[in-house]
Amino acid sequence: MRVVRPLLLALSGATIAASEDVATTASSCQEGQCAEGFGDESSMLQMRGAKEAHVQEHDQQMEDEHPERKGAISMFSGGWAKSGKPSKKQLDASLASFRAMEPVELTLPEVLTKNGAGEYELTLQEAELPTPFIGGSYMTRAYNGKIPGQTIVAKPGELLKIRLKNGLAPGPGTEACSTKDKLGFFLNPDAICELNTTNLHVHGLHVSPEGNADNIFVTLHSGEEHLYEIQIPENHMGGTHWYHPHIHHATASQAGGGAHGVIVIEDPAGSVPQVVEDMPHMVMMLSLVNPAKEMRLEAWGLATTQGIVAEQVLWKNTLYPDWQWDFVSGFLIDEMGNVISEGLGLPPYLAVNGQYRPKLTVTEGKWYRMRFVLASLEQLVEIREAELEEEDGQAHCEYQLLSKDGVFLLEAPRSIDKIYLASGSRADVAVRCKCEPGLQYPWETKRPCQATWNFTASWSPMGTLRKSIELESFTDTLLTIQTNSPTEVAEEPDIQPFKVRRPCYLVDMREADVQKSNKHYVNLPQLYPMKVSVDGVGHVWGHKPTPPLAQVPVGQIQEWHVVGVMYHPYHVHVNPYQIVSMRNDPWYKVGDFHDTIFPTQAGVATLRTNIDKFTGHMIAHCHILEHEDTGMMGWWNITGTEGTSYAAAKSLDPTCYEGPFPDTNFWGVY
């Protein structure tokens, strides 16, 4: 059962502006089937028709009162913005999304191709995000107008060239970040600003953080462009990563609102067993959309504008009247001055490759390598297969974990019964599905068959002052698995246990000697102010960078004792880290490598990281993106000679390699 949480403003006596017909229809929908899902098609048509009529009536009234605004434009916080009105095409597309009994086949993101200069071109621009439950589309930010963005495929040793263009108009908080230096939205809402200024982060790649590489200090204003030239090391492990904006104070709004895509670093030939190499790959980009939070972030951005014209304000819905931020009350209001609900009452929802509740057709008994990536403002997600019901035609899938956060397990595969993803996390999972005999007629197996994947998204409300963590959550269907054969087919063989040959920057560090000067205590506090502290010292990252967390020498191993990971997913750029100590957790195991962890059963973790090759800013922050934007970010200053590697790596693992993958068929069965 999906738990619908109306996200309304807590204002005594506040009402949502709507016609009587709309209010009546919405009320009956909440009391009936719509509260559990979509409702039947006729009721949705009635509700949508009433809403459309209200929009038309509202637009006509505004044009009568303000003839100078004829053409569906509205005054908005000192600027002008288009007032959304749905077309028939938009209504038809919205209606299609409500046909839960006819799920649309899942499509994989396009693979981005290079231009004639060998560059990948990405333009951050306005895009439509179709909205389930209430219809219409939200206008948001996305790469090349697609949600998710196109997939970038690269090889170890490649010079990755990405030309990023900012195709957005000047937006909320355009100049506030450069003219103020206040800290934390809890006291000052101007911590959310420059929502249409951007840059690029290649999340998970082991690359330089400086110059034209993975440099989060690059800033692109409206109309500007920048060529990123990111040298991928020759010994980079193949894996799943992603790209998204990382402009401070606007990361949540942009990356959490649709601006994200997948990066796949290909496995070198012969580096994995043949059964893994032969699997069809499926990119599963999960976008956890939180319209209420995105509208609130947009409003906070407007609060920082203070008279500056915002030419482009997003998170408007094409089916509903315009909204604006009221500076006096601090609420969202429509053009009539009525308070409206944030997100128009829409709860968070999860899309797969931009689709809501799609169907995935697979061949029974065949292995697929599914590359899961979660883009989320704050929620973590657990995906499970629904339990078999007492009916025929049911499928059961087997799940074998290969890698997490783009790094193969030390011993793979690992049998799992759920897929756990924190904001920013990835997991490569081998999936094989098989039709099961029915419970009612156990001597018969019907084909084709199907399985359902459900998910639960959980989060702790921002700004909680509780002494213990309390999670809010909702559950829904992610997708339906459908086999494509009416008859039994031969099952592909099991995946035998294997170990990959590892690059030296990913050697097992659990037995390494770590100098005392390289051991640090990292604290991620649950309460305000939001900041990262190291050895008792920390600073809220406001509108200018903080002093470094510590000086760390390149070519050496760091050990961090991190407190607060139950409240804040700890993410580090440049170098992944290894878990060397943690209370027993169902997903995070000692020995695993990550760049983001968010355990549910352990508040403390001891991590080790090999500071390999690259010097400069190694960013560390909470990957609840709103926490990051409001100050919970810092940077380790990597010092020393660029290119230096850990000298004792081969003493820990004699088979590790520094250059290109050396063997065509090295993988170990144990």
C-alpha positions in Angstrom: 0.0 0.0 0.0 1.3 3.4 -0.9 1.1 5.9 1.9 0.1 9.3 0.6 1.4 12.2 2.7 -0.3 15.5 1.8 2.4 18.1 2.0 0.4 21.1 3.0 1.5 24.4 4.6 0.7 24.4 8.3 -1.4 27.6 8.3 -4.5 27.8 10.4 -7.5 28.8 8.3 -5.5 28.6 5.0 -7.4 27.3 2.0 -6.4 26.1 -1.4 -7.8 28.3 -4.1 -10.1 26.1 -6.2 -13.6 26.1 -7.7 -16.4 24.2 -5.8 -16.3 21.5 -8.4 -12.6 21.0 -8.0 -12.8 20.9 -4.2 -15.7 18.4 -4.4 -13.9 16.1 -6.8 -10.6 16.2 -4.9 -12.4 15.4 -1.7 -14.2 12.4 -3.1 -10.9 11.2 -4.7 -9.2 11.4 -1.3 -11.9 9.4 0.3 -12.0 6.8 -2.4 -9.8 4.9 -4.7 -7.5 7.8 -5.6 -6.1 7.8 -2.1 -4.5 4.4 -2.9 -3.5 5.0 -6.4 -4.9 6.7 -9.5 -8.6 6.0 -9.4 -10.6 5.0 -12.4 -10.1 6.8 -15.7 -13.6 8.5 -15.8 -13.0 10.1 -12.3 -9.6 11.3 -13.3 -11.1 12.8 -16.5 -13.8 14.5 -14.5 -11.2 15.9 -12.0 -8.9 17.0 -14.7 -11.7 18.6 -16.6 -12.8 20.5 -13.6 -9.3 21.7 -12.9 -8.9 22.8 -16.5 -12.2 24.7 -16.3 -11.0 26.4 -13.1 -7.7 27.4 -14.8 -9.6 28.9 -17.8 -12.0 30.7 -15.5 -9.1 32.0 -13.4 -7.2 33.2 -16.5 -10.2 35.0 -17.9 -10.8 36.7 -14.6 -7.2 37.9 -14.4 -7.3 39.2 -18.1 -10.6 41.1 -17.3 -9.0 42.7 -14.3 -5.6 43.3 -15.9 -6.1 43.7 -19.7 -2.4 44.7 -20.0 -1.5 41.1 -19.0 -3.5 39.5 -21.8 -1.6 36.5 -23.2 -1.3 34.5 -20.0 1.5 36.4 -18.3 1.6 37.2 -14.6 3.6 39.5 -12.4 6.0 37.4 -10.3 8.3 38.8 -7.7 9.5 41.7 -9.8 9.8 39.7 -13.0 7.5 38.2 -15.6 6.7 34.5 -15.9 4.4 32.6 -18.2 1.2 31.3 -16.7 0.9 27.5 -17.5 -2.2 26.3 -19.3 -2.2 22.6 -20.5 -2.6 21.7 -24.2 -4.6 18.7 -25.4 -1.3 16.9 -26.0 -0.2 17.5 -22.4 -3.6 16.3 -21.1 -3.4 13.2 -23.2 0.1 12.4 -22.0 -0.9 13.0 -18.4 -3.9 10.7 -18.7 -1.8 8.0 -20.1 0.4 8.0 -17.0 -2.7 7.2 -14.9 -3.5 4.0 -16.7 -1.9 1.8 -14.1 -3.2 -1.4 -15.8 -1.3 -0.5 -19.0 2.3 0.3 -17.9 4.5 1.6 -20.6 7.6 -0.4 -21.5 10.7 0.9 -19.8 13.1 2.7 -22.1 16.8 3.1 -21.5 18.5 6.5 -21.6 20.1 7.4 -24.9 23.8 7.1 -25.1 25.4 10.5 -25.7 27.6 10.7 -28.8 30.6 13.0 -29.3 30.6 16.0 -31.6 33.1 16.4 -34.4 35.7 17.8 -31.9 35.4 14.7 -29.7 33.4 16.5 -27.0 30.2 15.5 -25.2 27.8 18.4 -25.3 25.5 19.0 -22.3 23.1 22.0 -22.1 21.3 22.7 -18.8 17.9 23.9 -19.8 14.3 24.0 -19.0 12.5 20.7 -19.3 9.1 19.1 -18.7 8.7 16.5 -16.0 5.4 14.6 -16.3 3.5 14.6 -13.0 1.6 11.5 -11.8 -1.4 11.7 -9.4 -2.4 15.3 -10.4 -1.5 15.5 -14.0 0.3 18.1 -16.1 4.0 18.6 -16.1 6.4 20.5 -13.8 8.9 22.7 -15.5 12.3 21.9 -14.1 16.0 21.9 -15.1 17.6 19.0 -17.1 20.5 18.2 -19.4 19.6 18.5 -23.1 16.0 18.7 -22.1 15.9 15.0 -21.0 15.2 13.4 -17.6 17.5 11.6 -17.0 20.3 13.0 -19.1 21.9 10.9 -21.8 24.4 8.2 -20.7 28.1 8.9 -21.1 30.2 5.8 -21.8 34.0 6.2 -21.4 37.1 3.9 -21.1 39.9 3.9 -18.6 42.7 6.2 -19.9 40.3 8.3 -21.9 40.4 12.1 -21.9 36.8 12.9 -21.2 35.8 16.2 -22.8 32.4 17.6 -21.8 31.3 21.0 -23.1 28.7 22.3 -20.6 26.4 25.2 -21.6 24.1 27.0 -19.3 20.9 27.4 -21.3 18.9 28.8 -18.5 17.8 32.4 -18.2 18.7 34.4 -15.0 16.7 32.8 -12.2 16.0 33.1 -8.5 18.8 34.4 -6.3 20.9 35.4 -9.2 23.3 37.7 -7.3 22.5 37.0 -3.7 25.3 34.4 -3.2 28.0 36.9 -4.3 26.7 39.9 -2.2 26.0 38.2 1.1 27.8 36.0 3.5 25.2 34.7 5.9 25.1 31.1 7.0 22.3 28.5 7.1 18.8 28.7 5.9 17.6 27.9 9.4 18.5 31.5 10.3 18.8 33.0 6.8 16.9 31.8 3.8 19.5 33.2 1.5 21.5 30.0 1.8 19.5 28.8 -1.2 20.4 31.0 -4.2 21.8 31.2 -7.7 19.3 28.5 -8.8 20.1 29.1 -12.5 23.9 29.3 -12.1 25.6 25.9 -12.7 28.6 23.7 -13.1 29.3 20.0 -13.4 30.5 17.2 -11.0 31.4 13.7 -12.2 30.3 11.8 -9.1 32.4 8.8 -8.3 35.2 9.2 -10.8 38.8 8.9 -9.5 40.0 12.1 -11.2 41.6 15.4 -10.5 39.5 18.0 -8.7 41.4 21.0 -10.1 41.6 23.0 -13.3 39.2 21.9 -16.0 38.6 18.5 -14.4 36.1 17.7 -11.6 36.3 21.3 -10.3 33.2 22.3 -8.3 34.5 25.9 -8.2 33.8 26.5 -11.9 30.8 28.8 -12.2 28.6 29.2 -15.3 26.0 32.0 -15.3 23.2 32.2 -17.8 24.4 31.8 -21.4 28.0 30.8 -20.5 29.8 27.6 -21.4 32.9 25.7 -20.2 34.9 22.8 -21.6 35.8 20.2 -19.0 38.8 18.0 -19.8 38.9 15.1 -17.4 41.7 12.7 -17.7 40.5 9.2 -16.6 43.5 7.2 -15.2 44.6 4.2 -17.2 44.0 1.9 -14.2 40.5 3.3 -13.4 38.2 0.4 -12.5 35.1 -0.1 -14.7 31.9 0.9 -13.0 28.7 2.9 -12.7 28.9 6.6 -11.8 26.8 9.8 -12.6 27.1 13.4 -13.4 25.1 16.3 -11.9 25.5 20.1 -11.1 27.4 21.0 -7.9 27.0 24.7 -7.6 26.9 25.5 -3.9 23.5 26.6 -2.6 21.8 25.3 -5.8 22.8 21.6 -5.9 19.6 20.4 -4.3 17.4 22.3 -6.7 19.3 21.3 -9.8 20.6 17.7 -9.2 17.5 16.8 -7.1 15.1 18.3 -9.6 16.1 16.3 -12.8 19.6 17.5 -13.8 21.4 14.2 -13.7 22.7 11.4 -15.9 24.8 8.2 -15.8 28.5 7.7 -16.6 29.6 4.2 -17.3 33.3 3.4 -17.3 33.7 0.2 -19.3 35.3 -2.9 -17.9 38.6 -3.6 -19.6 38.3 -6.7 -21.8 38.9 -9.9 -19.7 38.7 -8.1 -16.4 35.5 -9.9 -15.4 34.2 -13.4 -15.9 32.7 -14.2 -19.3 29.2 -14.6 -17.8 29.4 -11.0 -16.4 30.9 -9.6 -19.6 28.1 -11.2 -21.7 25.2 -9.8 -19.7 23.1 -7.1 -21.3 23.5 -3.9 -19.5 20.5 -1.8 -18.3 20.9 1.7 -16.9 18.3 2.2 -14.1 18.5 5.9 -13.3 16.1 6.4 -10.3 14.9 10.0 -9.9 13.2 10.6 -6.6 11.1 13.7 -7.2 9.9 15.8 -4.3 7.7 18.6 -5.8 6.9 20.2 -2.4 10.6 20.5 -1.5 11.6 21.7 -5.0 8.9 24.4 -4.9 10.1 25.5 -1.5 13.7 25.7 -2.7 12.5 27.8 -5.7 10.7 30.1 -3.2 13.7 30.4 -1.0 15.7 31.3 -4.1 13.2 34.0 -4.8 13.5 35.3 -1.3 17.2 36.1 -1.9 16.4 38.0 -5.1 15.3 41.1 -3.3 14.1 43.2 -6.2 16.4 41.6 -8.9 14.4 40.4 -11.8 14.2 36.7 -12.1 13.5 36.0 -15.7 12.9 32.3 -15.3 11.2 30.7 -12.3 10.6 27.0 -12.5 8.6 24.3 -10.7 5.4 25.6 -12.1 2.8 23.0 -13.2 1.4 23.3 -16.7 -2.1 22.3 -15.5 -2.4 24.7 -12.5 -2.5 28.5 -11.9 0.7 30.3 -11.4 2.2 30.7 -7.9 4.4 33.2 -6.3 6.4 33.7 -3.1 4.9 36.1 -0.6 7.7 37.9 1.2 5.6 39.0 4.1 4.0 35.8 5.1 6.6 33.4 3.8 4.0 31.3 2.0 3.3 30.3 -1.5 0.2 32.0 -2.9 -1.7 32.0 -6.2 -2.5 35.2 -8.1 -5.6 35.7 -6.1 -3.6 35.8 -2.9 -4.8 32.4 -1.6 -2.3 30.2 0.1 -1.6 27.0 -1.9 0.0 23.8 -0.8 3.6 23.2 -1.6 3.9 20.7 -4.4 0.2 21.2 -5.0 -0.3 18.4 -2.4 1.8 15.9 -4.4 3.8 13.5 -2.3 7.3 12.4 -3.4 7.5 9.8 -6.1 10.1 7.7 -7.8 10.7 7.5 -11.6 12.8 5.0 -13.4 14.6 6.5 -16.4 12.0 9.3 -16.2 9.0 6.9 -16.2 6.5 6.2 -13.4 5.7 2.5 -12.8 6.9 1.2 -16.1 7.1 -2.4 -17.3 10.4 -4.2 -18.1 10.3 -7.2 -20.4 13.0 -9.8 -19.9 13.9 -13.3 -21.1 13.2 -15.9 -18.5 16.4 -17.5 -17.1 18.7 -14.8 -18.6 21.1 -12.7 -16.6 21.0 -8.9 -16.8 23.4 -6.4 -15.3 21.3 -3.6 -14.0 23.1 -0.4 -13.1 21.1 1.4 -10.4 21.7 5.0 -9.6 19.7 7.1 -7.1 19.3 10.9 -7.6 17.5 12.2 -4.5 17.3 15.4 -2.5 17.2 13.5 0.8 15.5 10.1 0.7 17.1 6.7 0.8 15.4 3.9 -1.1 15.0 0.2 -0.5 13.8 -2.0 -3.4 12.3 -5.4 -2.8 10.4 -7.9 -4.9 6.7 -8.2 -3.8 5.8 -11.5 -2.2 4.2 -14.1 -4.4 0.4 -14.1 -4.3 -2.0 -17.1 -4.5 -2.3 -16.8 -8.2 -0.6 -18.3 -11.3 1.8 -16.4 -13.6 4.1 -15.2 -10.9 7.8 -14.7 -11.4 10.7 -14.8 -8.9 13.9 -13.0 -9.6 17.4 -13.8 -8.2 19.6 -10.8 -7.2 23.4 -11.0 -7.1 25.3 -7.9 -6.1 28.4 -7.2 -8.2 29.6 -3.8 -7.2 28.6 -0.7 -5.1 29.5 2.9 -5.9 31.4 1.8 -9.0 33.8 -0.6 -7.2 33.6 -4.4 -7.5 33.2 -6.3 -4.2 36.3 -7.9 -2.9 34.5 -11.2 -3.3 31.6 -11.3 -5.8 28.8 -11.9 -6.3 26.8 -11.4 -3.1 23.3 -12.8 -2.9 20.8 -10.1 -1.7 17.1 -9.8 -1.2 16.9 -6.0 -1.4 18.7 -3.1 -3.2 19.5 -0.3 -0.8 20.4 3.1 -2.2 21.2 6.4 -0.4 21.2 9.7 -2.2 24.0 9.5 -4.8 24.6 5.7 -4.3 25.0 3.1 -7.1 24.7 -0.6 -7.2 25.4 -3.0 -10.1 23.1 -6.0 -9.6 22.9 -9.2 -11.8 19.2 -10.2 -12.1 17.8 -13.4 -13.4 14.0 -14.1 -13.3 12.2 -17.4 -13.4 8.5 -18.3 -13.6 7.2 -20.1 -10.5 4.5 -22.7 -10.1 1.2 -21.3 -8.8 0.2 -21.8 -5.2 -3.3 -22.8 -6.3 -2.1 -25.3 -8.9 1.5 -26.2 -7.8 1.9 -28.8 -10.6 1.5 -26.1 -13.3 3.7 -23.2 -14.3 2.1 -20.5 -16.4 4.1 -18.5 -18.9 4.7 -15.7 -19.5 4.9 -14.5 -15.9 5.6 -11.3 -14.0 7.0 -9.9 -10.8 6.5 -6.6 -9.1 9.3 -4.5 -7.6 8.1 -2.3 -4.7 10.2 0.3 -2.9 10.2 2.2 0.3 11.6 5.7 0.4 12.6 7.0 3.9 14.0 10.3 5.2 14.4 12.3 8.4 12.7 15.7 8.1 15.1 18.6 7.6 15.7 20.7 10.7 14.4 18.1 13.2 15.4 18.8 16.8 14.6 15.3 18.0 17.2 13.6 20.1 16.8 10.3 18.2 16.4 9.8 14.5 12.8 9.3 13.3 12.1 8.4 9.7 9.2 9.3 7.5 8.5 7.0 4.6 6.2 6.0 1.8 5.9 2.8 -0.3 4.9 2.4 -3.9 5.5 0.2 -7.0 8.7 0.8 -8.8 8.2 -1.3 -11.9 6.7 -4.6 -13.2 9.0 -7.4 -14.6 7.4 -9.3 -17.5 8.9 -12.4 -19.1 8.5 -12.6 -22.9 8.4 -16.4 -23.6 5.2 -18.5 -23.6 7.3 -21.7 -23.1 10.1 -22.7 -20.8 13.6 -21.7 -21.8 17.0 -22.9 -20.8 18.4 -21.1 -17.7 21.8 -19.5 -18.0 24.4 -20.9 -15.6 24.9 -19.6 -12.1 27.6 -16.9 -11.5 30.5 -18.6 -9.9 32.3 -16.7 -7.1 35.1 -14.5 -8.4 37.6 -11.8 -7.5 38.6 -9.1 -10.0 42.2 -7.9 -10.3 42.2 -4.5 -8.7 44.0 -1.3 -9.6 46.4 -0.3 -6.9 44.3 2.7 -5.7 41.6 0.1 -4.7 43.7 -2.4 -2.8 42.3 -3.9 0.4 43.6 -1.6 3.1 42.4 -3.4 6.2 45.9 -4.7 7.0 47.7 -1.5 6.1 49.8 0.5 8.7 48.4 4.0 9.0 50.5 6.8 10.5 49.0 8.4 13.6 49.1 11.8 11.8 46.8 10.4 9.1 44.0 9.4 11.6 41.2 11.8 12.0 37.9 12.1 13.9 35.1 13.3 11.6 31.8 14.6 13.0 28.5 15.1 11.1 26.2 16.7 13.7 22.5 15.9 13.7 21.5 19.4 14.9 22.3 22.9 13.5 24.6 24.4 12.5 25.1 22.1 9.6 28.8 21.6 9.1 31.6 19.0 8.7 34.0 18.9 11.6 37.4 17.2 11.8 39.3 16.7 15.1 36.8 19.1 16.8 37.1 22.0 14.3 34.6 22.8 11.7 33.0 25.6 9.7 29.7 26.1 8.0 30.4 26.5 4.3 28.6 29.8 3.6 28.9 31.9 0.5 32.7 31.5 0.3 34.9 28.4 0.9 35.9 27.4 4.4 39.4 26.7 5.6 40.5 23.1 4.8 39.4 20.3 7.1 43.0 19.1 7.3 46.1 18.7 5.3 46.4 15.2 3.8 49.5 14.0 2.0 49.1 12.4 -1.5 50.4 8.8 -1.7 49.4 7.8 1.9 46.4 6.2 3.5 44.0 8.2 5.6 41.8 6.7 8.4 38.7 8.5 9.4 36.5 7.7 12.4 33.2 9.2 11.2 30.3 9.9 13.7 26.9 10.8 12.4 26.6 8.7 9.3 23.2 7.5 10.4 21.9 11.1 10.0 24.1 12.3 7.1 25.2 10.2 4.0 29.0 10.9 4.0 30.2 11.6 0.4 33.8 12.2 -0.7 35.1 13.3 -4.1 38.2 12.0 -5.9 39.1 9.0 -3.8 36.6 6.2 -2.7 37.0 4.8 0.8 36.8 1.4 2.4 34.8 0.4 5.4 37.2 -1.2 8.0 34.9 -1.1 11.0 31.1 -0.7 11.4 28.4 -2.3 13.4 26.7 -5.1 11.5 24.6 -3.6 8.8 22.5 -5.5 6.2 23.9 -3.6 3.3 27.3 -2.0 4.3 29.9 -4.7 5.0 33.4 -4.4 6.3 35.8 -4.5 3.3 33.3 -2.8 0.9 34.3 0.3 -1.0 32.0 3.4 -1.3 32.0 7.1 -1.9 28.7 7.5 -0.1 27.4 5.6 3.0 24.2 6.1 4.9 23.7 3.1 7.2 20.4 2.6 9.0 21.8 0.6 11.9 25.1 2.2 12.7 25.9 5.8 13.6 29.7 5.3 13.5 32.0 4.0 10.8 35.8 3.7 10.5 36.9 4.3 6.9 40.2 4.2 5.1 41.0 5.9 1.8 44.1 5.7 -0.4 45.0 9.3 -1.4 46.1 8.5 -4.9 47.8 10.6 -7.6 45.7 13.8 -7.3 46.3 16.9 -5.2 44.1 19.8 -4.4 40.5 20.1 -3.1 39.0 16.7 -2.0 35.4 17.8 -1.2 33.5 16.1 1.6 29.9 16.7 2.3 26.5 15.3 3.4 24.7 14.0 0.4 21.3 15.1 1.7 21.7 17.9 -0.9 19.8 20.5 1.1 22.2 19.9 4.0 25.1 20.4 1.7 23.6 23.6 0.2 23.1 25.1 3.7 26.7 24.5 4.8 27.5 20.9 5.5 30.5 20.7 3.2 34.2 21.0 3.6 37.4 20.0 1.8 40.5 18.0 2.6 43.6 19.7 1.2 45.7 17.1 -0.6 49.3 18.1 -0.5 52.5 16.8 -2.1 53.6 15.9 -5.6 50.9 15.3 -8.2 51.0 11.7 -9.5 52.3 10.1 -6.3 50.8 6.7 -5.4 50.8 4.6 -2.3 54.2 2.9 -2.3 53.1 -0.1 -0.2 50.1 -1.0 -2.4 51.8 -4.1 -3.9 52.8 -5.4 -0.5 49.1 -5.5 0.3 48.1 -6.9 -3.1 50.9 -8.1 -5.4 48.5 -8.4 -8.3 47.4 -4.8 -8.3 48.2 -2.7 -11.3 49.2 1.0 -11.9 48.9 1.2 -15.6 46.4 -0.2 -18.1 44.7 -3.5 -17.2 47.6 -6.0 -17.9 45.9 -9.3 -18.6 43.2 -10.3 -21.0 41.7 -13.0 -18.8 42.6 -12.4 -15.1 39.9 -13.1 -12.7 40.0 -15.5 -9.8 37.5 -18.2 -8.8 37.8 -19.0 -5.2 
